[in-house]
């Protein structure tokens, strides 16, 4: 019994799947647009400030611009200091 190689046949159907395209890249050194994360940072800041007020504390999250915070018992202190650097 001899085996004969099978030949590949091309399908006459064309693919209906659109090719994937990449979003346009920003030019090197270009500034980020508004939607590149600052809005998410501000949303987090506002949410924490509202929580601070509801807990009866100062609504001072991310205001430690000089890197100093005297609220040692604050649950958000470590996040606050890092957000303050990002927001400056």
N, C-alpha and C positions, 0 to 999 in steps of 0.2 A: 504494500500500500504506500504509494508515494504521496507526499504532501506537497501541495502547490501553494506558493505564497499568495496571500490575499492582497488585493490591491485596494487602496483607500479610494473611496468615492467621495466626491464633493457634493455637498447638499446644495440644492438650488434655492433653499430658503436663506434670506438675508437676516442678519441679526437685528432685532428691534430694540436692543438695549443701547441707550445713549452712552457715548464715551464719557468717562469721568473727567471732570476738569477741575483744576486747582483754582482757588480764589487768587486774585492778583496779589502778588507780594508787594510789601511796602518797600520803597527805595531805601537804601542804606542811609541812616541818619535822619529819616523822616520822622516827624513827631506822630505820636499815637493819637488816634481820633478819640472822641468822647466815649465811645462804647468799648474802649479797651481795658476796662477794669476799674476806673475811678468811680463810676456809678455804683458798682458792686461794693466798693469800699465805703462809700458814703451811706449806702443802704444799711450796711452792717453797723456803722457808727451811730446812725439814727436809731436803729433797733436797740442797741445797748444803752444808749442814753435814755430811751423810754423805759427800759427795764430798771435803770438806776433810779429814776424818779419814782417808779412804782414801789421800789424797795425803800424809799424814803432817804435816798442818798443824793449827793450832788450829781448832776448830769454833765460830768466833765470828761467822758471817754474821749480819748485821742486829742486832748488839749495840752498834754505835757510836752510842749514844743522844745523846751530846754532839756528834756530828758529827766526831769525831776517830778516826782509825785509824792505828796505827803499822805495819801490815802493807803496806808499799809495793809489795812484789812479788806480792801476791795477785791472782789472775786475776779474782776476784769483787769487787774493791774498789769500783768505781763503782756496781755494783748494790747492794752491801752498804750503802753510805751512803744511797742512795735508799730502800731497803727499811726501814732503821732509822727514817727519818722517817715512813714510812707506818705502821709498827708501833707507834710511840709514842703 
